[in-house]
Amino acid sequence: MIFYALPNGNTIEQTFGKKLDDSDDWHYNIQHIGAQTRFLRRVLNNQTLVVVYLEAKQKSWPLWKLNTPNYLQETKSIVDNITAMFYPWNPQVVLNGHSGGGRFIFSYLEAVEEIPDTLKRIAFLDSDYGYEDTIHGPSLVRWLKSGKDKFLCTLAYNDSVVIYNDKPLVSPTGGTWYRSKMMREYLGGSFHFREEIKDTLVWYTSPGRRIEIILKTNPDEKIYHTLQVELNGFIHSILHGTKHEQKEYTYFGKRAYSGFIADTMIIPIRRLNIPQREADTESGSSFMERIASLSMGEREEEIYKALSAGNMPDYLRNTVTMLGEFADSAGIVHKVQYEVMPDYLSVGNDSDFCRIPMNPHTAQRLATLYGASLLTSKLSDHIFRMAPLKLTPFPYEPVGNANELPAKFVDHNTQIEKQKTEAGGKNGQLIAGIKKDIILSVRMAKQADKVVIYGWHKTDGNPIQAVYSGHVDWYVDYSHGIRLVNNQVLIDGKHFLLTDVLRDPLLYRIFSDEDAPMEQTVYFNKIP
């Protein structure tokens, strides 16, 4: 299981690679991790190879670190949560990355007290800019000494002599040439290295080739940054120290994977970024009992903590694929695909959970964390039409503020489950008619202190609640629900962000039935 941290400025699609068309960006032709993976799968045909492409929102892991105060915890969570998805197969983990992707690797090494035994390989593909002897050296030595199944690969070139735009490309101590030599000298205190010069490459290898540091000299003072990946660097980082090393390929030789480059590329909509639920996490009924006496602000924070840690039923993670044909504001019809949660956000496990109302700011924090978005009224209508399980709305008469309290949330959830059972419904089915949706709307920009709600469709398809923005944004009652949609959508087979589409004067009508594009597509977070 290879975690590949992307280089600065590249998308997952560009990193995967394809044969270039005339209109394609050149970034599609510089790494070809997809084709190099296909080559590896043919060679390592007794293993299952999974590559996890890690793209930072800023397209730069160093920038992501600067903008993420708890970046160490987040980095570790990314690796742990994704690895947990494959737990039944006992995965062996590899950390790999190019350029700024090395920052992700170092952040993980800094986040763990000891490098876990499940991590078998670490590879820096011209990416060890952040290496420090005192911070990373001791843990790497202990890890490498912990077993003969641990491998370290570092590729770098002499970037210290490169002049770019009349300036040095890197500082005297900041490039990978300097940092890789630092790493070799430090590791040389614990491991014996053999030095071998092959053409313009200087190879430093330990016995058994478990450690390889390959430095490319640079008499012509050129930039070889991406070539180190392109010229079979990814392949070598996985095969070095094995019987397959330098067989059927040559590091820094011609592309060995050319026959595996695809003409086209179909990248699916990315999964929601929901952490895995720990087995010993509290149940839905325990959670609801615990928050019953909390203040409104305290309750919202506990809801966020629970759901941001993944305390939700597993079936909510399995989004439902929705297909449709919708016209833009010019009347042009587009084929659309989006992914939506089958039910409303709930706290607990598959057998003991409660659908949990919350204010729009808590909902937005969770949506942003997951890579999701709130619905629009148009999507709410479409979901109702397509849902195979439609239940009759079950309202309560208002008695004081009882409808705003957790006890009523539990009562309403119990009633929904009763109706679902009677209708023969099952967890994971797309269900509708049970809650009002908190939605995105053009009203958000004009009424910043309000929540916009819509829906609670009757079985005839008509909503009980028209689009309404009369409640203050902290107001919550039992009828409110949060159904999230993946923020990445497909329009005519191309990837878009729903929140970007809703701002576009031409495309917004695909997902909105309002008369203008939205100026604001998120509820600005107001943390209690």
GIVENTA-V296045 format. One line per field, one symbol per residue. phi: phi as a letter, one per 30 degrees, with the letter a starting at -180 (. if undefined). A space follows every 10 residues. Layout:
phi=???
This chain:
phi=.cdcdddeic cdddddiadd cecdddddbc bhdddddddd dddcdcbccc ccdccdedha dddeedcbec dddddddedd dddddcedch dccbcbachd dddddddddd dcdbdddddc bbbcchbced dbeddceedd ddddddldcc bbbbcabddd cdcbhibedb deccddeddd dedddddddb bdcccbcbhc ccccbceihd cbbcccdbdd hcccedddde diddeddccd icdcdhciab dicdedcedc dddbbccded ddccdddddc dddddddddd cecddddddd ddddedddci dbeddddcdc dccabbdddc iddbdbbbcb ddbdebckcd cbbbdcdadd ddddededdd icbddcddde ddddddddcc cdebccddbi cedccedded eddddddddd dddidbejdd cbicbdcdbc addddcbdcb ccbajidddd jdddcdebbd dddddbbedd bcccceddbc bhicdbcedd ddcddcdede cbcdcadddb cbdddbde
